[in-house]
Amino acid sequence: KTFICFERDPKGIPISDLQVRVGNEAKPMGYIQLPQNLNKGGIGKDIFLCYTHAYHLGHDRHSVVDIVMIAPKAGEKCPSDYMLVNKNLNAGSFRDPLYLCVKKISDSAFDMRYKPVVLDRFPYYDLRDSSFPDMLPIFCYPQGADVVVGENPPLPKCTTFILTMVSGMKLYGICINFHEIMRKDTVERMKEIAKKSAQRRLSGGDGRSHAKAAESLEIEMSDEELED
């Protein structure tokens, strides 16, 4: 049996990407290969897991925050907010295909999605038998509020919706999405956050040695052979 273990450490060096090396394939440049063979005891090809920290890919500001394994023949699919590592972990064997899926988030202030909040409302008081719906901001911005960098922001768009209140009353709404130019002091503050985030990646998180940081992802192997 094979177990893939990872550590969540807010002060550690983030892992920015995972790749699977099959058989005699070359190790991806800039990646660290774990020594354990994922197909130990099997009849298929040798399978190795490779990973890289964010400081290896200076242009990549995304970090892996979760790993799942899927078996497509069992009807399992890669979750919508995960990325498929398109290498079969059972390559060369008669076992059903298995794949890794990783979830990534950005650590750049300009790439993050922000929680929407109500800044103003009218009327300022709740109507009788109809309180202001707390879920309205999330309903209007289900993916969160974003920041667009560049001279050509997306065009405004309008959507309509109907909310059914606890009392059974229906609330009809119109959502108009548009982008505004950010204040200069806000932009500078976000640049400073992004700069500090980049410095943490390049310095190796909390200053631990890279060798120590490599222990943040391990593969445990049992003495039992893989079963069909």
Salt bridges, closest charged atoms under 4 A:
ASP9 OD2 - ARG208 NH1 3.82
ASP17 OD1 - LYS104 NZ 3.02
GLU25 OE1 - LYS87 NZ 2.88
ASP60 OD1 - HIS62 ND1 3.59
ASP66 OD1 - ARG8 NH2 3.43
ASP81 OD2 - LYS103 NZ 3.24
ASP107 OD1 - ARG201 NH1 3.43
ASP111 OD2 - ARG61 NH2 2.56
ASP126 OD1 - ARG121 NH2 2.96
ASP146 OD1 - HIS179 NE2 3.40
ASP185 OD2 - ARG183 NH2 2.74
GLU188 OE2 - LYS191 NZ 3.89
ASP206 OD1 - ARG208 NE 3.40
GLU215 OE1 - LYS212 NZ 3.44
ASP228 OD1 - ARG95 NH1 3.79
